[in-house]
């Protein structure tokens, strides 16, 4: 069994190892040990305080395999993007050019730079060790965040976005960046991507402010706008199944799509329930798999089976209770791990 828990200071070595395994384009897991240490410290502070309103706090979580004694994945939430360093994106817009003289009317697509100082909540930073990409682990590592946010609504903006990784090859080459960004930043994509994590001011200083006509870009660059990296397709499909939709915006560096949803639109939030764990048993329980969390300050999440009892309480196995630090009578939050399949 794997569990989800908040990152700890002692996880620095593990996160550094995960960062070394990750491909280019995962800005929230930089290949920089000092920067990772800063991010862990930021996350520890976020969990310790109790903000009345979101202020850009970073919450980092890890997936741990307790039996193997190692961290095998990570994901994160930013309570609010923007602020002193704004959130940047390209919004795809259609404009009409018309000549009454020639009788020509043409609709063309442009990229309009969006600079957001008071933006939404953002999920990101999801990376899972390849050998653990099975048995629903990836779904757990992504979806638990929505239950965490539902339990602490005051900490997060009510609109949630996810920047999906765009098309970048194994050498860190992005067709979109090569066609646009490199011409203004005079550096390769991996370096610009890394610098954007440390300080976004250079974006405002160098990014062109005028609209970009998509038809003027090379065909290779046009073809990747709004497209995801092959390894990201399952993650995008999962979010779409949960209720996320394309926002009409793409990342300014590699043009990956930005998807959006509100908590009440997300399937796992709508289907979540609260119940007391009335019985904890070592006996096997036969049911579909649920995503189960505790509701205490010491947040934990895992997958497991449960039995709903007649009084609205539930019965769970000992190993689930141990993973969640739950005792009999404690309240848990749970929801089906996967959407119900439509008949036929």
Secondary structure, 3 states (H helix, E strand, C coil): CEEEEECCHHHHHHHHHHHHHCCCCCCCCCCCHHHHHHHHHHHHHHHHCCCCCCCCCEEEEEEEECCCCEEEEEEEEECCCEEEEEEEEEEEEEEEEEECCCCEEEEEEEEEEEEEEECCEEEEEEEECHHHCCCCHHHHHHHHHHHHHHHCHHHCCCEEEEECCCCCCCCCCCHHHHHHHHHHHCCCHHHHHHHHHHCCHHHHHHCCCCCEEHHHCCHHHHCCCCCCCHHHHHHHHHHHHHCCEEEEEECCCCCCEEEEEEHHHCHHHHCCEEEEEEEEECCCCCCCCEEEEECCCCCEEEEECEEECCCCCEEEEHHHHHHHCCCCCCEEEEEECCCCCCCC
